[in-house]
Amino acid sequence: MKDQIMAPDTVAADIVVSGRGVGKTFADGSVVALKNADFGIKRGSFVSLVGPSGCGKSTLLRLVSGLIAPSSGAVTVHGTPVTGPRRDISMMFQKATLLEWRTALDNVLLPTEIAGTPTQADRNRAMDLLKLVGLGDFAFSFPAQLSGGMQQRVALARLLQTGADILLLDEPFGALDEFTRERLNTELMRIVAEVGATTLFVTHNISEAIFLADQVFVMTSRPGQVAKIVDVDLDRPRPLSIQTSPAFNALVADVRETLGAV
Ligand SMILES: Nc1ncnc2c1ncn2[C@@H]1O[C@H](COP(=O)(O)OP(=O)(O)OP(=O)(O)O)[C@@H](O)[C@H]1O
């Protein structure tokens, strides 16, 4: 575990997403959502972002995605400043936002269709991704025929269909019941490891944040800053039962203490 914030330059070669003095002010300047945030995310790592409501977690994700621009500082991805949406980054939200009139397979194919005409190879890939998320038998089902958890799986497959190697997940399973959420978290860990993605995951849940992550970024309340980076040195694969271990509980206490302190 670290008490110091990692300076992005110290491991620059390994860093695929970095922020330097990132600030974001909304409206007439009265809402300072982020102030002077510094962070660096290592290639292939899983980073969870936790912090009090309104501390700027979603804002940070939207800045990395290029959906919004910083008011100060810069976000860099693969060494170049983010100036708008890019192909190597894909984002997923709490709501699956599937098109009701398209099958699961056709929803997964949507990013490919937006980019051009899907080939048979694209369709095969979409089918493989549906299998990867455990929905091989539901490729021709419509969203209304799928449970909330299954719809989020389709959204996850659609996210992976983009081919992006940086995944931004904003409370993707936040609206699901705890049992489904735990199952999907376990599968998410397996899937991102399999595709080798770098993942930034926003959650309100401290245990979930630690269970999934290599590092937890703990944010301060508004104006948001990265107050502390907690390294999660727990072996993988991680069974759900790891959450009752002393090492896990020590990490929970560390994050809680930091949140209390900030
Ligand atoms: N488009 C916007 N216009 C004005 N203010 C905004 C906008 N987007 C976010 N904010 C404000 O910026 C601050 C940070 O919002 P953000 O959604 O990033 O927080 P969060 O940590 O993700 O919150 P939560 O955990 O409740 O989802 C909040 O005070 C919010 O009201």
Ligand as a Chemical Component Dictionary entry (heavy atoms), coordinates in Angstrom:
data_LIG
# 
_chem_comp.id                   LIG 
_chem_comp.type                 NON-POLYMER 
_chem_comp.pdbx_formal_charge   0 
_chem_comp.three_letter_code    LIG 
# 
loop_
_chem_comp_atom.comp_id 
_chem_comp_atom.atom_id 
_chem_comp_atom.alt_atom_id 
_chem_comp_atom.type_symbol 
_chem_comp_atom.charge 
_chem_comp_atom.model_Cartn_x 
_chem_comp_atom.model_Cartn_y 
_chem_comp_atom.model_Cartn_z 
_chem_comp_atom.pdbx_ordinal 
LIG N1  N1  N 0 -22.878 18.786 -16.876 1  
LIG C1  C1  C 0 -22.791 19.294 -15.648 2  
LIG N2  N2  N 0 -23.157 20.564 -15.390 3  
LIG C2  C2  C 0 -23.060 21.085 -14.145 4  
LIG N3  N3  N 0 -22.581 20.411 -13.088 5  
LIG C3  C3  C 0 -22.201 19.158 -13.291 6  
LIG C4  C4  C 0 -22.274 18.518 -14.566 7  
LIG N4  N4  N 0 -21.794 17.233 -14.446 8  
LIG C5  C5  C 0 -21.457 17.087 -13.155 9  
LIG N5  N5  N 0 -21.684 18.221 -12.467 10 
LIG C6  C6  C 0 -21.393 18.450 -11.039 11 
LIG O1  O1  O 0 -20.053 18.071 -10.804 12 
LIG C7  C7  C 0 -19.934 17.414 -9.549  13 
LIG C8  C8  C 0 -19.335 16.033 -9.761  14 
LIG O2  O2  O 0 -20.291 15.218 -10.459 15 
LIG P1  P1  P 0 -19.983 13.687 -10.805 16 
LIG O3  O3  O 0 -21.209 13.154 -11.484 17 
LIG O4  O4  O 0 -18.705 13.594 -11.517 18 
LIG O5  O5  O 0 -19.827 13.065 -9.352  19 
LIG P2  P2  P 0 -19.786 11.534 -8.905  20 
LIG O6  O6  O 0 -18.681 11.406 -7.931  21 
LIG O7  O7  O 0 -19.753 10.638 -10.092 22 
LIG O8  O8  O 0 -21.193 11.438 -8.173  23 
LIG P3  P3  P 0 -22.085 10.160 -7.809  24 
LIG O9  O9  O 0 -21.223 9.259  -6.996  25 
LIG O10 O10 O 0 -23.216 10.736 -7.015  26 
LIG O11 O11 O 0 -22.524 9.546  -9.106  27 
LIG C9  C9  C 0 -21.335 17.385 -8.945  28 
LIG O12 O12 O 0 -21.462 18.461 -8.048  29 
LIG C10 C10 C 0 -22.246 17.576 -10.138 30 
LIG O13 O13 O 0 -23.421 18.230 -9.757  31 
# 
loop_
_chem_comp_bond.comp_id 
_chem_comp_bond.atom_id_1 
_chem_comp_bond.atom_id_2 
_chem_comp_bond.value_order 
_chem_comp_bond.pdbx_ordinal 
LIG N1  C1  SING 1  
LIG C1  N2  SING 2  
LIG C1  C4  DOUB 3  
LIG N2  C2  DOUB 4  
LIG C2  N3  SING 5  
LIG N3  C3  DOUB 6  
LIG C3  C4  SING 7  
LIG C3  N5  SING 8  
LIG C4  N4  SING 9  
LIG N4  C5  DOUB 10 
LIG C5  N5  SING 11 
LIG N5  C6  SING 12 
LIG C6  O1  SING 13 
LIG C6  C10 SING 14 
LIG O1  C7  SING 15 
LIG C7  C8  SING 16 
LIG C7  C9  SING 17 
LIG C8  O2  SING 18 
LIG O2  P1  SING 19 
LIG P1  O3  DOUB 20 
LIG P1  O4  SING 21 
LIG P1  O5  SING 22 
LIG O5  P2  SING 23 
LIG P2  O6  DOUB 24 
LIG P2  O7  SING 25 
LIG P2  O8  SING 26 
LIG O8  P3  SING 27 
LIG P3  O9  DOUB 28 
LIG P3  O10 SING 29 
LIG P3  O11 SING 30 
LIG C9  O12 SING 31 
LIG C9  C10 SING 32 
LIG C10 O13 SING 33 
# 
